[in-house]
Amino acid sequence: MLSQFTKLNAIEVLAPLTTPRQAIEEAGKLLVAGGFATPAYTQAMLTSFQTNGAYFVIAPGIAMPHARPESGVLVNGISLLTLQTPLDFGNAANGPADLIIGLAATGADRHIQLIQAVAQAFSARWRYRQLMSCTTSKQVLSLLETDAPDER
């Protein structure tokens, strides 16, 4: 369950952001609020986006910005940010994103494990659709604690 990788103060819903930069900055601030990373990590995520593009838009509607562990990761974790309006990060294959998952991993193995956990959680689109209908951070956290029907 994804809930083991986040905290209530690392979740924000229906943010009225208008640029990819704002979304990455907010995802980074949530990682800091959750105790997963330092503020320097947010800047590293922005630099990665500027340098490497929108490779982190991993599925339709879902972006997972991140940076290298040595850029300020404290412990493994994720932040979750839903947007009022989807933003175009420039990834033609997966289109605009309205779910931003900030990823902080302490090393390559944990990076892969967190990505796999996110991929598994959202492999069934029902969870994405339900998460996008949440109006509070508590609802999001509760949803992340729920097994998918085929996981029970």
N, C-alpha and C positions, 0 to 999 in steps of 0.2 A: 504494500500500500504506500502511496506517495506521501501520505500524511506524516510518516516517520522522517521525512526529509525537509519538513518546513515547520513554520510556527505561525500563529495567528497574526503577529505583527509583521510578517513577511508576505502578507497577502493584501491586495487592494483590488476593489472591483469598480467597474464602470468609470475608469479614469478618463477625463475629458482632454486627452492629449492629441496633438495635431501633427507631430513629426516623429519619425523613427528615432531621432536623437533623444527627444523627450522620453520616449518609451524605454529606451535603453538606460537612460539616467534614472528613471523611476524604478526600473527593475533592480538596478544597482543599489539605490537607496534602500530598497526593501531588503536586499541581501545584507546590507550594513545593519539595518534595524533588527534583523533576525539573528545577528551575531555571526553570520557566515563569512563575511568579508570586510575588508577595510574600504574606506572611500577611494583609495588608489585603484582598487579593482574596478570600480565603475569607470574610471578614466581609461583603464586598459580595455574594457569591453568596447568603449567608444572608438578607441584607436584600432582595435581589431576590425570593427565594422568599416571604418574608413579605409583600412588597408586591404581587407579581404572580401569586402562586400557582404551580401546577405546569405551566405552559405548556411547560416543558422536558422533559416526559415525551413523547418524540418518536415512540415506537412501543411496541407491547406489550412490556413488560419492560425498556425502555431509557429511562433518564433522562440528560439532558445539562445539568446545572446550569452556569451561567456568569454573568458580570457584564460591565459595560462595561470596555473596555480601560484607560481612565485610572484604574481602581480598583486597579491593581497588576499588570498583565500586564507581564512582562519580555520574553518571546519567545513565539512561537506554539507551542502544544503541547496534548496531552491527557493526562489521567490516566485509568486504568481501574481500577474497583473492582467486584468481584463480591461478592455478599452470600449468606450462608448461607440467609437467608429473605427473600423479596420484601417490600418496604415500600410502603405505600399513601401516595403523595404527594398524593392528592386529585385525580387526573386520571381521570375516569370513562371517557373514550374509550380510554385505553391501559393502564388498570389499574395494579396494583402493579409496581414495578421491582426487578430484582435485578442489573442491570448499570448502573452509574453511570459516566458518562464526563464527567469535568471538562474543560471547554473554556476555553482561554486564547488569545485572539486579539488581535493588536496593532492591529487596525482592522477596519472594516466588510468590506472585501474579503476579508481573511484569515478573518474570522468565517464568511463565506458559504462560502469554500473548505473550511474545516475541517468545517463541517456537511455539505457535499456529500460529502466524503471518508468521513465516518462513515456517512452515508446509503447511499452506494454499497457500502461494506464490509458493511453489515448488511442490505442490501435482500434478500439471499437468507438465509433464516432458518437455513440450515445453519451459517453462521459463528457466529451467536448461540448456537445449541445447542452447538456444539463449544467455544466460549469458556466457556460456563457449565459445561462438564464438566472444564475445566482445574483442576488442583490446585496449580500453581505459577505464579509470575510469568513464569518462563522459558517455560513452555508457552504462555502468553498471547502473549508477544512473538513466539514462533515462529509461532503461528497467524496473527498480524497480518502476518507476512512472506510468507504463503502466498497465492497467487492463487486466486480462486474457480475452480471447474472451467470456467465460461463466460468467465473472464478470460484463460485460457491460449491 
